[in-house]
Amino acid sequence: MKQFYNSKSLLRLSFLFVLLFSVITVVNSCKKDDDEEFQDHLVQFEVKTSAGGVIKTIVTQVGTSQNTMYNTLQTPLNSPWTSGEFFVNSSQAQLNLDANAELPDTDSELIINLWIDGSIVKTDKKVGKGTLVASIDYSFLEL
């Protein structure tokens, strides 16, 4: 009879151990789900023209925050122009860069680049004479 009682206790103890192990496993797996899915990225906008080109306007947008710059005597936009590096969280989703420039020759170039984490991820190049417009749209979201 005593042997039966011990095997019954052993069975209860084993069941308790399996239940405790299962609860710990579930709790630990849920912790991994809480990892942050958004990351910070180092971003820089760049606009440049070939010799003789004059940048007229630059528009940058990060998420819903837009900034428009005009070439004036007080705020000249010299080529090459860069925004300087800044951090953007990928939750911002959308980056936009637009620029227009007055170019003197048919082989003149307007080039805009989007740098993310030290690499050019997108570029737009326009070649020609007169007022040309270049545009880049970039999203961190994978569609």
DSSP file (Angstrom, degrees, kcal/mol; ACC not computed):
  #  RESIDUE AA STRUCTURE BP1 BP2  ACC     N-H-->O    O-->H-N    N-H-->O    O-->H-N    TCO  KAPPA ALPHA  PHI   PSI    X-CA   Y-CA   Z-CA
    1    1 A M     >        0   0    0      0, 0.0     4,-2.1     0, 0.0     5,-0.1   0.000 360.0 360.0 360.0 -40.8    0.0    0.0    0.0
    2    2 A K  H  >  +     0   0    0      1,-0.2     4,-2.0     2,-0.2     5,-0.1   0.865 360.0  53.5 -64.6 -35.9    2.8    2.4    0.9
    3    3 A Q  H  > S+     0   0    0      2,-0.2     4,-2.0     1,-0.2    -1,-0.2   0.878 107.3  51.1 -66.2 -38.0    4.5    1.7   -2.5
    4    4 A F  H  > S+     0   0    0      1,-0.2     4,-2.0     2,-0.2    -2,-0.2   0.906 108.7  51.8 -64.3 -41.9    1.2    2.6   -4.3
    5    5 A Y  H  X S+     0   0    0     -4,-2.1     4,-2.1     1,-0.2    -2,-0.2   0.900 109.3  49.8 -62.5 -41.3    1.0    5.9   -2.3
    6    6 A N  H  X S+     0   0    0     -4,-2.0     4,-2.4     2,-0.2    -1,-0.2   0.891 110.3  48.8 -66.1 -40.9    4.6    6.8   -3.3
    7    7 A S  H  X S+     0   0    0     -4,-2.0     4,-2.0     2,-0.2    -1,-0.2   0.856 110.6  52.1 -68.6 -33.0    4.0    6.1   -7.0
    8    8 A K  H  X S+     0   0    0     -4,-2.0     4,-2.1     2,-0.2    -2,-0.2   0.905 111.2  46.9 -67.4 -41.3    0.8    8.2   -6.8
    9    9 A S  H  X S+     0   0    0     -4,-2.1     4,-2.8     2,-0.2    -2,-0.2   0.894 110.7  52.6 -64.7 -40.6    2.8   11.1   -5.2
   10   10 A L  H  X S+     0   0    0     -4,-2.4     4,-2.3     1,-0.2    -1,-0.2   0.891 108.7  50.1 -62.8 -39.9    5.5   10.7   -7.9
   11   11 A L  H  X S+     0   0    0     -4,-2.0     4,-2.4     2,-0.2    -2,-0.2   0.909 112.1  47.5 -65.0 -42.8    2.8   10.9  -10.6
   12   12 A R  H  X S+     0   0    0     -4,-2.1     4,-2.5     2,-0.2    -2,-0.2   0.913 112.2  49.8 -64.0 -42.8    1.4   14.1   -9.0
   13   13 A L  H  X S+     0   0    0     -4,-2.8     4,-2.2     2,-0.2    -2,-0.2   0.893 111.0  49.5 -63.9 -40.1    4.9   15.6   -8.7
   14   14 A S  H  X S+     0   0    0     -4,-2.3     4,-2.4     2,-0.2    -2,-0.2   0.913 110.8  49.9 -64.7 -43.0    5.7   14.8  -12.3
   15   15 A F  H  X S+     0   0    0     -4,-2.4     4,-2.2     1,-0.2    -2,-0.2   0.913 111.2  49.2 -62.0 -42.5    2.4   16.4  -13.4
   16   16 A L  H  X S+     0   0    0     -4,-2.5     4,-2.5     2,-0.2    -2,-0.2   0.895 110.8  50.5 -63.0 -41.4    3.2   19.5  -11.4
   17   17 A F  H  X S+     0   0    0     -4,-2.2     4,-2.5     2,-0.2    -2,-0.2   0.921 110.9  47.8 -63.4 -45.2    6.7   19.7  -12.9
   18   18 A V  H  X S+     0   0    0     -4,-2.4     4,-2.1     2,-0.2    -2,-0.2   0.893 112.7  49.6 -63.6 -40.6    5.4   19.4  -16.5
   19   19 A L  H  X S+     0   0    0     -4,-2.2     4,-2.1     2,-0.2    -2,-0.2   0.921 112.0  47.4 -64.6 -44.8    2.7   22.1  -15.8
   20   20 A L  H  X S+     0   0    0     -4,-2.5     4,-2.2     1,-0.2    -2,-0.2   0.904 111.6  50.6 -63.2 -42.5    5.3   24.5  -14.3
   21   21 A F  H  X S+     0   0    0     -4,-2.5     4,-2.1     1,-0.2    -1,-0.2   0.887 109.8  51.1 -62.4 -40.4    7.7   23.9  -17.2
   22   22 A S  H  X S+     0   0    0     -4,-2.1     4,-2.2     2,-0.2    -2,-0.2   0.906 109.7  49.2 -64.8 -42.6    4.9   24.7  -19.7
   23   23 A V  H  X S+     0   0    0     -4,-2.1     4,-2.3     1,-0.2    -2,-0.2   0.919 111.5  49.0 -64.3 -44.0    4.0   27.9  -17.9
   24   24 A I  H  X S+     0   0    0     -4,-2.2     4,-2.2     1,-0.2    -1,-0.2   0.896 110.8  51.1 -62.9 -40.7    7.6   29.1  -17.9
   25   25 A T  H  X S+     0   0    0     -4,-2.1     4,-2.0     2,-0.2    -1,-0.2   0.909 110.8  47.7 -63.3 -43.5    8.0   28.3  -21.6
   26   26 A V  H  X S+     0   0    0     -4,-2.2     4,-1.8     2,-0.2    -2,-0.2   0.914 111.7  50.1 -65.2 -43.5    4.9   30.2  -22.5
   27   27 A V  H  X S+     0   0    0     -4,-2.3     4,-1.5     1,-0.2    -2,-0.2   0.914 111.8  48.1 -62.8 -43.3    5.9   33.3  -20.5
   28   28 A N  H  X S+     0   0    0     -4,-2.2     4,-1.2     1,-0.2    -1,-0.2   0.870 109.5  52.3 -66.5 -36.7    9.4   33.3  -22.0
   29   29 A S  H  X S+     0   0    0     -4,-2.0     4,-0.8     1,-0.2    -1,-0.2   0.850 107.4  52.8 -69.3 -32.2    8.1   33.0  -25.6
   30   30 A C  H  X S+     0   0    0     -4,-1.8     4,-0.7     1,-0.2     3,-0.4   0.838 101.6  60.3 -70.4 -32.4    5.8   35.9  -25.0
   31   31 A K  H >< S+     0   0    0     -4,-1.5     3,-0.9     1,-0.2    -1,-0.2   0.883 100.7  54.6 -60.7 -37.7    8.7   38.0  -23.8
   32   32 A K  H >< S+     0   0    0     -4,-1.2     3,-1.2     1,-0.2    -1,-0.2   0.805 100.6  60.0 -67.2 -28.8   10.3   37.6  -27.2
   33   33 A D  H 3< S+     0   0    0     -4,-0.8    -1,-0.2    -3,-0.4    -2,-0.2   0.734  94.1  65.7 -69.5 -21.9    7.2   38.9  -28.9
   34   34 A D  T << S+     0   0    0     -3,-0.9    -1,-0.2    -4,-0.7    -2,-0.2   0.440  71.9 126.7 -81.9   1.2    7.6   42.2  -27.0
   35   35 A D  S <  S-     0   0    0     -3,-1.2     2,-0.3     1,-0.1    -3,-0.0  -0.303  73.9-100.9 -59.6 142.7   10.9   43.0  -28.9
   36   36 A E        -     0   0    0      1,-0.2    -1,-0.1     2,-0.0    -2,-0.1  -0.492  31.3-165.9 -68.5 125.8   10.8   46.4  -30.5
   37   37 A E        +     0   0    0     -2,-0.3     2,-0.3    -3,-0.1    -1,-0.2   0.658  65.6  76.6 -88.6 -16.1   10.1   46.1  -34.2
   38   38 A F        -     0   0    0     51,-0.0     2,-0.3    53,-0.0    51,-0.1  -0.729  63.3-166.0 -97.8 146.5   11.1   49.7  -35.1
   39   39 A Q        -     0   0    0     -2,-0.3    51,-2.9    49,-0.1     2,-0.4  -0.903  22.6-113.0-129.0 155.7   14.7   50.8  -35.4
   40   40 A D  E     -A   89   0A   0     -2,-0.3     2,-0.4    49,-0.2    49,-0.2  -0.714  33.3-167.0 -85.7 139.1   16.5   54.1  -35.6
   41   41 A H  E     -A   88   0A   0     47,-2.7    47,-2.7    -2,-0.4     2,-0.6  -0.960  23.8-122.8-127.2 145.5   18.3   54.8  -38.9
   42   42 A L  E     -A   87   0A   0     -2,-0.4    75,-3.5    45,-0.2    76,-0.4  -0.798  39.6-172.7 -87.3 118.2   20.9   57.5  -39.8
   43   43 A V  E     +AB  86 116A   0     43,-3.3    43,-2.1    -2,-0.6     2,-0.3  -0.863  15.0 175.6-119.4 145.8   19.4   59.5  -42.7
   44   44 A Q  E     - B   0 115A   0     71,-2.1    71,-3.0    -2,-0.3     2,-0.3  -0.969  17.1-148.5-148.5 135.5   20.8   62.2  -44.9
   45   45 A F  E     - B   0 114A   0     39,-0.4    38,-2.3    -2,-0.3    39,-0.4  -0.791  17.8-170.4 -97.9 145.7   19.4   64.0  -48.0
   46   46 A E  E     -CB  82 113A   0     67,-2.0    67,-2.5    -2,-0.3     2,-0.4  -0.998  10.7-178.9-141.5 135.0   21.7   65.2  -50.8
   47   47 A V  E     +CB  81 112A   0     34,-2.9    34,-3.5    -2,-0.3     2,-0.3  -1.000  13.2 166.2-131.3 131.1   21.1   67.5  -53.8
   48   48 A K  E     - B   0 111A   0     63,-2.7    63,-3.1    -2,-0.4     2,-0.3  -0.996  15.2-163.5-145.7 152.2   23.8   68.3  -56.4
   49   49 A T  E     - B   0 110A   0     -2,-0.3    61,-0.2    61,-0.2     3,-0.1  -0.864  29.5-103.6-126.0 161.6   24.0   69.9  -59.8
   50   50 A S    >   -     0   0    0     59,-1.9     3,-2.2    -2,-0.3    58,-0.1  -0.286  68.0 -55.2 -74.5 172.9   26.7   69.9  -62.4
   51   51 A A  T 3  S+     0   0    0      1,-0.3    -1,-0.2    52,-0.1     3,-0.1  -0.203 128.6  19.3 -54.6 132.9   28.8   73.1  -62.9
   52   52 A G  T 3  S+     0   0    0      1,-0.3    -1,-0.3    -3,-0.1     2,-0.2   0.262  91.6 130.0  91.4 -11.6   26.6   76.1  -63.6
   53   53 A G    <   -     0   0    0     -3,-2.2     2,-0.5    50,-0.1    -1,-0.3  -0.507  44.4-152.7 -76.7 144.8   23.4   74.6  -62.2
   54   54 A V  E     -E  102   0B   0     48,-2.4    48,-2.8    -2,-0.2     2,-0.4  -0.971  10.2-137.5-122.9 118.6   21.5   76.6  -59.6
   55   55 A I  E     +E  101   0B   0     22,-0.6    22,-0.3    -2,-0.5    46,-0.3  -0.605  23.8 177.7 -72.9 127.8   19.3   74.8  -57.0
   56   56 A K  E     +     0   0B   0     44,-2.6    15,-2.4    -2,-0.4     2,-0.3   0.857  60.0   4.7 -98.0 -47.6   16.0   76.7  -56.8
   57   57 A T  E     -EF 100  70B   0     43,-1.4    43,-2.1    13,-0.2     2,-0.4  -0.998  52.1-168.6-144.9 142.9   13.9   74.7  -54.2
   58   58 A I  E     -EF  99  69B   0     11,-2.4    11,-3.1    -2,-0.3     2,-0.5  -0.999   6.5-171.1-131.6 131.8   14.4   71.7  -52.0
   59   59 A V  E     -EF  98  68B   0     39,-3.1    39,-2.6    -2,-0.4     2,-0.4  -0.988   5.8-177.4-123.1 123.9   11.5   70.0  -50.2
   60   60 A T  E     -EF  97  67B   0      7,-2.7     7,-2.9    -2,-0.5     2,-0.4  -0.905   2.2-173.6-117.0 149.2   12.2   67.3  -47.5
   61   61 A Q  E     -EF  96  66B   0     35,-2.3    35,-2.6    -2,-0.4     2,-0.5  -0.971  10.5-176.4-145.4 128.8    9.6   65.3  -45.6
   62   62 A V  E >  S-EF  95  65B   0      3,-2.3     3,-2.1    -2,-0.4     2,-0.5  -0.974  74.0 -43.6-122.4 113.4   10.1   62.8  -42.8
   63   63 A G  T 3  S-     0   0    0     31,-3.2    29,-0.0    -2,-0.5    30,-0.0  -0.550 125.2 -26.0  64.2-119.2    6.8   61.2  -41.8
   64   64 A T  T 3  S+     0   0    0     -2,-0.5     2,-0.7    -3,-0.1    -1,-0.3   0.375 115.0 103.6-105.4   2.6    4.3   64.1  -41.8
   65   65 A S  E <   -F   62   0B   0     -3,-2.1    -3,-2.3     2,-0.0     2,-0.3  -0.780  52.5-172.3 -92.2 113.2    6.9   66.8  -41.1
   66   66 A Q  E     -F   61   0B   0     -2,-0.7     2,-0.4    -5,-0.2    -5,-0.2  -0.823   9.9-169.7-109.3 143.7    7.7   68.8  -44.2
   67   67 A N  E     -F   60   0B   0     -7,-2.9    -7,-2.7    -2,-0.3     2,-0.5  -0.993   2.9-165.7-133.6 125.9   10.4   71.4  -44.8
   68   68 A T  E     -F   59   0B   0     -2,-0.4     2,-0.4    -9,-0.2    -9,-0.2  -0.949   5.1-170.6-114.7 129.7   10.6   73.7  -47.9
   69   69 A M  E     -F   58   0B   0    -11,-3.1   -11,-2.4    -2,-0.5     2,-0.3  -0.969   3.2-162.4-122.1 134.3   13.8   75.7  -48.6
   70   70 A Y  E     -F   57   0B   0     -2,-0.4     2,-0.9   -13,-0.2   -13,-0.2  -0.870  28.1-112.4-113.4 147.4   14.1   78.3  -51.3
   71   71 A N        +     0   0    0    -15,-2.4     2,-0.3    -2,-0.3     3,-0.0  -0.700  56.3 150.0 -80.1 106.8   17.3   79.7  -52.8
   72   72 A T        -     0   0    0      3,-1.4     5,-0.0    -2,-0.9     0, 0.0  -0.795  61.9-101.7-128.9 173.0   17.4   83.4  -51.6
   73   73 A L  S    S+     0   0    0     -2,-0.3    -1,-0.1     1,-0.2    -2,-0.0   0.870 124.7  45.7 -63.3 -35.8   20.1   85.8  -50.8
   74   74 A Q  S    S+     0   0    0      1,-0.3    -1,-0.2    -3,-0.0    -3,-0.1   0.831 127.7  26.3 -76.7 -32.5   19.6   85.2  -47.1
   75   75 A T  S    S-     0   0    0     -5,-0.1    -3,-1.4     2,-0.0    -1,-0.3  -0.648  80.8-171.3-131.4  75.8   19.5   81.4  -47.4
   76   76 A P        -     0   0    0      0, 0.0     2,-0.8     0, 0.0    -5,-0.1  -0.405  17.0-144.1 -70.0 143.8   21.4   80.3  -50.5
   77   77 A L        -     0   0    0    -22,-0.3   -22,-0.6    -2,-0.1     2,-0.2  -0.843  25.2-169.5-107.3  92.6   21.2   76.7  -51.6
   78   78 A N        -     0   0    0     -2,-0.8   -24,-0.1     2,-0.1     0, 0.0  -0.541  27.8 -84.9 -85.4 148.8   24.7   75.9  -52.9
   79   79 A S  S    S+     0   0    0    -26,-0.2   -31,-0.2    -2,-0.2     2,-0.1  -0.830 113.1  38.7 -96.6 133.4   25.5   72.7  -54.8
   80   80 A P  S    S-     0   0    0      0, 0.0     2,-0.4     0, 0.0   -32,-0.2   0.536  83.3-178.2 -79.5 144.8   26.2   70.2  -53.4
   81   81 A W  E     -C   47   0A   0    -34,-3.5   -34,-2.9    -4,-0.1     2,-0.4  -0.901   2.9-177.6-108.1 136.7   23.6   70.6  -50.6
   82   82 A T  E     -C   46   0A   0     -2,-0.4   -36,-0.2   -36,-0.2     3,-0.1  -0.980  27.9-142.1-131.4 149.2   23.2   68.1  -47.8
   83   83 A S        -     0   0    0    -38,-2.3   -37,-0.1    -2,-0.4    -1,-0.1   0.645  48.6-118.2 -78.2 -15.3   20.8   68.0  -44.9
   84   84 A G        -     0   0    0    -39,-0.4   -39,-0.4     2,-0.0     2,-0.2  -0.009  43.1 -63.5  83.5 156.8   23.3   66.8  -42.5
   85   85 A E        +     0   0    0    -41,-0.1     2,-0.3    -3,-0.1   -41,-0.2  -0.546  60.2 165.4 -81.6 141.8   22.9   63.4  -40.8
   86   86 A F  E     -A   43   0A   0    -43,-2.1   -43,-3.3    -2,-0.2     2,-0.3  -0.981  35.3-107.3-149.8 156.8   19.9   62.9  -38.4
   87   87 A F  E     -A   42   0A   0     -2,-0.3     2,-0.4   -45,-0.2   -45,-0.2  -0.690  30.2-176.1 -90.7 138.7   18.2   59.9  -36.9
   88   88 A V  E     -A   41   0A   0    -47,-2.7   -47,-2.7    -2,-0.3     2,-0.3  -1.000  21.9-133.2-132.2 131.1   14.8   58.7  -38.0
   89   89 A N  E >   -A   40   0A   0     -2,-0.4     3,-2.5   -49,-0.2     4,-0.3  -0.643  21.2-126.0 -80.4 139.8   12.8   55.9  -36.4
   90   90 A S  G >  S+     0   0    0    -51,-2.9     3,-1.1    -2,-0.3    50,-0.2   0.624 104.9  76.9 -64.9 -10.0   11.4   53.4  -39.0
   91   91 A S  G 3  S+     0   0    0      1,-0.2    -1,-0.3   -52,-0.2     3,-0.1   0.708  78.7  72.7 -69.5 -17.8    8.0   54.0  -37.5
   92   92 A Q  G <  S-     0   0    0     -3,-2.5     2,-2.7     1,-0.2    -1,-0.2   0.752  81.7-172.2 -66.1 -23.1    8.0   57.3  -39.4
   93   93 A A    <   +     0   0    0     -3,-1.1    47,-2.7    -4,-0.3    48,-0.4  -0.279  49.0  66.4  70.4 -57.1    7.5   55.1  -42.5
   94   94 A Q  E     + G   0 139B   0     -2,-2.7   -31,-3.2    45,-0.2     2,-0.4  -0.843  48.7 178.9-114.9 133.8    7.9   57.7  -45.2
   95   95 A L  E     -EG  62 138B   0     43,-3.2    43,-2.8    -2,-0.4     2,-0.4  -0.994  11.0-177.1-123.9 134.7   10.8   59.8  -46.4
   96   96 A N  E     -EG  61 137B   0    -35,-2.6   -35,-2.3    -2,-0.4     2,-0.4  -0.990   9.4-178.4-133.6 142.1   10.5   62.3  -49.4
   97   97 A L  E     +EG  60 136B   0     39,-2.4    39,-2.7    -2,-0.4     2,-0.4  -0.978   7.2 172.7-139.1 125.2   13.0   64.5  -51.2
   98   98 A D  E     +EG  59 135B   0    -39,-2.6   -39,-3.1    -2,-0.4     2,-0.3  -0.986   4.0 170.6-130.6 142.2   12.1   66.8  -54.0
   99   99 A A  E     -EG  58 134B   0     35,-2.3    35,-2.8    -2,-0.4     2,-0.4  -0.996  14.5-163.4-148.6 148.2   14.4   69.4  -55.7
  100  100 A N  E     +EG  57 133B   0    -43,-2.1   -44,-2.6    -2,-0.3   -43,-1.4  -0.979  13.3 178.6-130.3 151.4   14.3   71.6  -58.7
  101  101 A A  E     -EG  55 132B   0     31,-2.0    31,-2.4    -2,-0.4     2,-0.6  -0.988  31.5-120.7-148.2 152.7   17.2   73.4  -60.3
  102  102 A E  E     -EG  54 131B   0    -48,-2.8   -48,-2.4    -2,-0.3    29,-0.2  -0.880  34.4-164.4 -95.6 118.2   17.9   75.7  -63.3
  103  103 A L  E     - G   0 130B   0     27,-2.8    27,-3.0    -2,-0.6   -50,-0.1  -0.883  14.4-153.4-112.7 138.2   20.5   74.0  -65.5
  104  104 A P        +     0   0    0      0, 0.0     2,-0.3     0, 0.0    25,-0.1   0.804  69.8  40.0 -82.7 -30.2   22.5   75.8  -68.2
  105  105 A D  S >  S-     0   0    0     23,-0.3     3,-1.5    25,-0.1    23,-0.3  -0.761  78.3-113.9-123.7 163.5   23.3   73.0  -70.8
  106  106 A T  T 3  S+     0   0    0      1,-0.3    23,-0.1    -2,-0.3    -1,-0.1   0.728 119.0  46.8 -67.7 -21.1   21.6   70.0  -72.4
  107  107 A D  T 3  S+     0   0    0     20,-0.1    -1,-0.3    21,-0.1    22,-0.1   0.251  85.3 123.6-103.5  13.2   24.1   67.7  -70.7
  108  108 A S    <   -     0   0    0     -3,-1.5    20,-2.2    20,-0.2     2,-0.4  -0.384  50.2-142.9 -71.2 152.6   23.7   69.3  -67.2
  109  109 A E  E     - D   0 127A   0     18,-0.2   -59,-1.9    -2,-0.1     2,-0.5  -0.943  20.0-166.6-126.8 141.3   22.7   67.1  -64.4
  110  110 A L  E     -BD  49 126A   0     16,-2.7    16,-2.8    -2,-0.4     2,-0.4  -0.996  21.8-178.6-117.3 120.2   20.5   67.4  -61.3
  111  111 A I  E     -BD  48 125A   0    -63,-3.1   -63,-2.7    -2,-0.5     2,-0.4  -0.980   9.2-174.2-125.5 129.5   21.1   64.4  -58.9
  112  112 A I  E     -BD  47 124A   0     12,-2.5    12,-2.2    -2,-0.4     2,-0.3  -0.974   7.8-169.7-121.9 141.1   19.4   63.8  -55.6
  113  113 A N  E     -BD  46 123A   0    -67,-2.5   -67,-2.0    -2,-0.4     2,-0.5  -0.949  17.0-150.2-129.5 147.3   20.3   61.0  -53.2
  114  114 A L  E     -BD  45 122A   0      8,-2.5     7,-2.7    -2,-0.3     8,-1.2  -0.977  17.9-162.9-115.5 117.1   18.8   59.5  -50.1
  115  115 A W  E     +BD  44 120A   0    -71,-3.0   -71,-2.1    -2,-0.5     2,-0.4  -0.856   9.4 179.9-100.5 130.7   21.4   58.1  -47.7
  116  116 A I  E >  S-BD  43 119A   0      3,-2.7     3,-1.3    -2,-0.5   -73,-0.2  -0.987  72.4 -14.1-132.1 124.2   20.4   55.6  -45.0
  117  117 A D  T 3  S-     0   0    0    -75,-3.5   -74,-0.1    -2,-0.4    -1,-0.1   0.848 130.4 -50.2  53.5  40.0   22.9   54.2  -42.5
  118  118 A G  T 3  S+     0   0    0    -76,-0.4     2,-0.4     1,-0.2    -1,-0.3   0.479 119.5  95.3  85.3   3.6   25.8   55.3  -44.7
  119  119 A S  E <  S-D  116   0A   0     -3,-1.3    -3,-2.7    -5,-0.0     2,-0.6  -0.957  78.1-114.1-127.5 146.5   24.7   53.9  -48.0
  120  120 A I  E     +D  115   0A   0     -2,-0.4    -5,-0.2    -5,-0.2     3,-0.1  -0.684  35.2 173.2 -75.8 119.1   22.7   55.5  -50.9
  121  121 A V  E     +     0   0A   0     -7,-2.7     2,-0.3    -2,-0.6    -1,-0.2   0.677  65.4  14.7-100.5 -22.3   19.4   53.6  -51.0
  122  122 A K  E     +D  114   0A   0     -8,-1.2    -8,-2.5     2,-0.0    -1,-0.3  -0.988  62.6 177.6-153.7 143.3   17.7   55.7  -53.7
  123  123 A T  E     -D  113   0A   0     -2,-0.3     2,-0.4   -10,-0.2   -10,-0.2  -0.983  11.8-161.4-143.4 153.3   18.8   58.2  -56.3
  124  124 A D  E     -D  112   0A   0    -12,-2.2   -12,-2.5    -2,-0.3     2,-0.4  -0.992  10.8-170.4-136.7 130.1   17.1   60.3  -59.0
  125  125 A K  E     -D  111   0A   0     -2,-0.4     2,-0.4   -14,-0.2   -14,-0.2  -0.981   2.8-172.4-126.6 127.5   19.1   61.9  -61.8
  126  126 A K  E     -D  110   0A   0    -16,-2.8   -16,-2.7    -2,-0.4     2,-0.4  -0.958   4.8-165.1-118.6 138.1   17.8   64.3  -64.4
  127  127 A V  E     +D  109   0A   0     -2,-0.4     2,-0.3   -18,-0.2   -18,-0.2  -0.976  38.8  69.5-124.0 134.0   19.7   65.5  -67.4
  128  128 A G  S    S-     0   0    0    -20,-2.2     2,-0.3    -2,-0.4   -23,-0.3  -0.934  71.1 -67.4 154.2-174.1   18.9   68.5  -69.6
  129  129 A K  S    S+     0   0    0     -2,-0.3     2,-0.2   -23,-0.1   -23,-0.1  -0.853  86.2  20.0-112.0 145.8   18.6   72.3  -70.0
  130  130 A G  E    S-G  103   0B   0    -27,-3.0   -27,-2.8    -2,-0.3     2,-0.7  -0.640 110.9 -13.7 100.8-158.7   16.2   74.5  -68.2
  131  131 A T  E     -G  102   0B   0    -29,-0.2     2,-0.3    -2,-0.2   -29,-0.2  -0.740  68.3-178.4 -87.7 117.8   14.2   73.9  -65.0
  132  132 A L  E     -G  101   0B   0    -31,-2.4   -31,-2.0    -2,-0.7     2,-0.4  -0.875  13.8-150.7-117.4 150.8   14.3   70.2  -64.0
  133  133 A V  E     -G  100   0B   0     -2,-0.3     2,-0.3   -33,-0.2   -33,-0.2  -0.970   8.9-171.2-123.2 133.4   12.7   68.5  -61.1
  134  134 A A  E     -G   99   0B   0    -35,-2.8   -35,-2.3    -2,-0.4     2,-0.3  -0.937   7.8-172.6-121.8 148.1   13.9   65.3  -59.3
  135  135 A S  E     -G   98   0B   0     -2,-0.3     2,-0.4   -37,-0.2   -37,-0.2  -1.000  11.4-171.9-146.2 139.7   11.9   63.4  -56.7
  136  136 A I  E     -G   97   0B   0    -39,-2.7   -39,-2.4    -2,-0.3     2,-0.4  -0.999   1.8-175.1-131.1 133.4   12.5   60.5  -54.3
  137  137 A D  E     +G   96   0B   0     -2,-0.4     2,-0.4   -41,-0.2   -41,-0.2  -0.997  11.1 176.1-124.2 133.4   10.0   58.7  -52.2
  138  138 A Y  E     -G   95   0B   0    -43,-2.8   -43,-3.2    -2,-0.4     2,-0.4  -1.000  11.3-165.2-141.1 138.6   11.1   56.0  -49.7
  139  139 A S  E     -G   94   0B   0     -2,-0.4   -45,-0.2   -45,-0.2   -49,-0.1  -0.984  17.4-156.0-126.0 136.0    9.2   53.9  -47.2
  140  140 A F  S    S+     0   0    0    -47,-2.7     2,-0.2    -2,-0.4   -46,-0.1   0.705  73.0  96.0 -75.7 -21.2   10.6   51.9  -44.3
  141  141 A L  S    S-     0   0    0    -48,-0.4     2,-0.6     1,-0.1    -2,-0.1  -0.496  75.6-132.9 -74.9 136.1    7.5   49.7  -44.3
  142  142 A E              0   0    0     -2,-0.2    -2,-0.1     1,-0.1    -1,-0.1  -0.798 360.0 360.0 -89.6 120.6    7.7   46.5  -46.3
  143  143 A L              0   0    0     -2,-0.6    -1,-0.1     0, 0.0    -2,-0.0   0.433 360.0 360.0 -97.7 360.0    4.6   46.1  -48.4
